[in-house]
Amino acid sequence: MTRLLMISTALTGLALSAQAQSLTVYTSQPQEQMTEVIAAFNEAHPEIEVELFRSGTTEVMAKLQAEFAAGGSPADVLLIADAVAMTQLKQDDRLMAYPDAAVDGIDPALLDADMTFFPTKLITTGIVYNTDLVDTPPTAWADLAAPDVAAQTIMPSPLYSGAAAIHVGTMIQQPGFDWPWFETLADNGAVAGQGNGTVLEAVARGEKAYGVLVEYMALNAKAQGSPVDFVFPAEGVTAVTQPVAILVGTDAADSARAFVDWQLGQAAQEQSVAQGYFPLRAGMAGPEGYPDPASLTLIEADNARLLSDGDTVKQTFADLYGG
């Protein structure tokens, strides 16, 4: 009887250990995409049950901060399209370092030096133009400053768009651009809309000939028959990554590390391409109609400076373009 009891206890223990481990992920990635992400992750890790909270980055961050103020968050992993917000969390000692993350094949320039958050995909900003209005497309950011081009240019505002905030904040860190370039654009008639959608609509309808825009919106519109095309400027493109991080205080650290490694791995990167994003791993092709990711020149940004300069960037931009 004792032997049977011991065997029964052991089997019960094995059964409990085989039960799903719970992992709570907070994310700003669209719900439909995250449903696909979790399904694919569970193919590799069926033992991990993922609980999801999804909203816009601003609301995700507000929820986190409220939970921190109340004593702690149930979140184990954060996946948002905002490296600047991640930098703030890092400075607040909210992120757990993961020095052994599977980052092989990822450009070191995109990695946090302390390995507390990791990029999962690329969303780049370049120039969209109306093919019915433009005979000779621009090839460089500098081309937008010409009076006849600037007068027909619209850009998203960093007061409304996170990608625009990173774009403007990155460009002002570059020699030869900085605020004098934005001042020249404004003096020559360039205007700001609100978000990227406003820019695409204005260019597609022919209200403006040129726009500053994230690549996937322009290329998706082109594929759907809109009279637009997209330029990856010669000086390079600014980039928004969608970083993933493990939160300090998680009680599911092993599962969280598994999720991070999966996000950085081949299967997740192939899924990102299928969802319309540039992959991060070297040697992978981008979505159909996109250039080879290896051909991209990424304009580097100091995330800490993007964070510290954020309010000044928005105010200065508003002074130039209204807001």
N, C-alpha and C positions, 0 to 999 in steps of 0.2 A: 504493500500500500504506500509506504514511504517513497519507494522508487517511482511508483506511478505518479505520486504527487509531485516529485521533483521534475519528472519529465513534463507533466502538465504545466507546471510553473514555468519551465524553460520555454515550452512552446508558446505559452501566453506572452512571455517577454518578447519572443521573436515576432509574434503577431503585432504586438504594440509597436515594435521598432519598425515594422514594415508599413505602418499606417502613414498617411500623408503628413509631411511636415508643412507647417503653415508659414507663408512668406507674404508680407504685406508690402505692396508696391504703390507709391504715389507717383502719378505721371501726368504730363500734359499732352502726351501723344494721343491722336484721335482714337476714339473708342473702337471703331471698326478695325483699325490697325492693331490696337492692343489685344483685341480678341484673337487675331491671327498670331501675334507674338506669343501669347500665353499658350495657345494650342501647340505651336512649334516647340516652345521651351519644354512643355510637358511630354513631348515625344522623346526628348533626351533625358528628362528628369520627371518621370511619372510619379515619383515619391514626394514631390514638392507641390503643395496646393497653394496657388497664388490668389491672394485677395487683393482687389484693386480699388484704388480711389483715383478717379480721373476728372480733371478740370483744367482750366487755363492755368498757365504758369503763375499768374498773379494770385489766383484763388488757392492754388496748391501751396504757395509760399505763405499766404495768410493763414491757412489752416495749420500748417506746420508751426508757425510762430505762436499761434494761439495755444497749440498743444504744448509747446515748449514752456510757455508762460504758466500753464496749468500743471506742469510737473513732468511731462514726457509725452512722446508721440508713439502710437502703435506702429508707425512706419518702420520698415526695415531697409527699404531701398527707395531711392528717389531717381526718377528718370524724366528730366525736363529739358526743354530747348533753350537753356540759358546758363552759359558758363559763368556769367557775372554773378547770378544768384548763387551758384555753387561756390564761387569764390568767397562770397559773404558768409555762407555756411561754414566754409573751411576756416575762415578767420575767427568765427565764433566757436570753433572747436566742436562742430556738430557732425563732422564727417570722419569715418574710420579709414585709416590708411590701409591700402591693400598692395603692398610692394610686389607681390608675386602674381599680380593680375596678368592675364594672357594677352599682352600687348605686342607680341611679335607681328611685324608687318604693318604696324601703324606708325605714321610719321611722328617722330619724337617731338616735333614742334607743336603738336596738338595735345600733348600729354601734360597733365599737372605734374610739376617737378616732384611733389611730395606724394604722388600716387594716391590721392584722396578722391578724385573723380576722373572719369574716363569718357572720351568721345565715342559715340556709337554710329554717327553718320554725319554727312556734310550737307549743308544747305548754303549755297553761295549766292552772293549778290553781284550783279553785273548790270548790263545795259539792255533794255528792251527797246525796239523801235518798230514803227509802223511801216510795213513794206510797200504800202500804196503811196506813202508820203516821202520816203527816203530812198534816193537813188544810190548814194554812196554811204554805206553804214559807217558809224564811228568804229574805231579799232581800239581806242584807249580812253581812260577816264579823262585825260587832259583834253580830248576832243570836245567834251561837253561844255567847256568854258568859252568856246568861240561864240561871239554874240548871236549869230544866226541859229546856232544849235541850242544855246542856253535858253533863248526866248521860247523854244518849243519843248522844254524839258520839265518834267514833273518828277518829284521824288517823294517817298514816304517820310513821314515825320517821326522822329524818335520819341515824340510825346505820345504816339499811338502804337508804334510798332517796336517790339523788342529787337527784331532783326535790323530795323533801321537805326536803333540806338547803338547797336554793336557796329553797324556799318560806319556811321558818322564818327563814333568814338575811335574806331580803328583808323579811319582816314586822317583824323587830325593828329595821329601819332606819326604820320609818314612825312618825311622831308619832301618839300615840293607841293604838298597839298595843305594840310592843316587848315586853320580858319580862313586865311587869305583866299584859298581856292573856293571855299563855300561863299565867301563874300563876293568874289568875281562872278560866280554863277548867279547869285541873287541880283547883283548890279546889272547883269545882262539879261535878266528877265525870267530866270528859273523860278518855279513855284513848288510849294510842298502841298501834298494832299494829306490824307490821314494814313491809313495802312496801305499795305502792298496791293490789296484789292482795288483801291481807288486809283492807283497808278496804272494797273493793267487795264481797267475800264477806260481811262482817259486815252491811253495810247491805242487800244483796240478800236475805239470809236473814232479815232482821228482827231480828237480834241487837242492832243499833244502828239508830236512826232517821236519823242524820245522819253524814256523813263528809267529810273533806277529801281531795280526789281530783283526779287529772288528768282533763281533760274527755273525752278520747277513750274511756277505759275505761268511764265512765258512759254516754256516748251510744251506744257500741257495745252495751252490755248492754241499754239501753232498746230499741234497735232489734231486739234478739233476743228481746224479750218479758219481760225482767226488770222487776220492779216498782220501778224507780228512775227518777229524773229528776235534772237538773243545773241548778244556779244559777250564773250568772256574777255574783258579788257587786257591789253598787253601788259600793263603794270601788275596785274594780278586781280584776284577777287577777294573780297572779305568773306568770312565764313562763320556760320552759326553751326555749332555742333549740338548734338543732343546728349549731354553727358549723363552718365549713370554713376551713382555713388551709394555707399553703404553708410547708414546713419549710426553714429555712436549710440550705444545703449541697446542695439538690437539683441534679441534673444534667439535669433536665427542666423548667426553669422556664417555658418557653413553653407546654408541654402542661399544666403545673400551673395556669397562669393561665387557660388555656382551660377547664379543669375548673371552676375557681372561677366564672368568668363564666357558664358554662352552669348551674351550680347556682343562681345568682341570677336567671337568665333565665326567660322566660315558660314555656317547655316544661317545665323542671324544676319550676316552681311548680305547673303544672297536674298534673304527675305526683304531687306531694306531696298535693294535694287528693284525687286518686284513691286515694291510700294512707291517707287519713284524717287529714291534718294541715291546720291553718290555713295559708294562703299568706302570704307576706310582702309581696308586691307590692301596691301600692294599686290598688283597682278590681276585684280578683278576689274571687269568691264562695268561701266555705268549703265543706266537704263538706255533703252533704244533711243537713238537720236541725240544722246549726250556725248560729249567728247570723252576721250580716254582720261580717267581720273589722274593718271600719271602726268598728263600734259598740263594740268592746272597749276598755276602759280598762286599760292595762298599768301595773302598779305598778313603778316603776323601781328598780333595784338598782345599787349600786356594786360591780362585780365584784372590785375590789381588796380591798374590805372583806369581801366574802363569803369571799375566800381567806384573808385574815389572821385573820378571826374563826371560821374553820371548826371548829377543835378546841374552842374555847370554846362555840360554839353546840351542838355535839354533847354536851359534858359538862353544860352547863346544862340542856339538854332532858332528858338522862338523869336528872339530879337531880330534875327535876319529875315525869317520867312513868315512870322506870325504864328500863333498857336492858341 
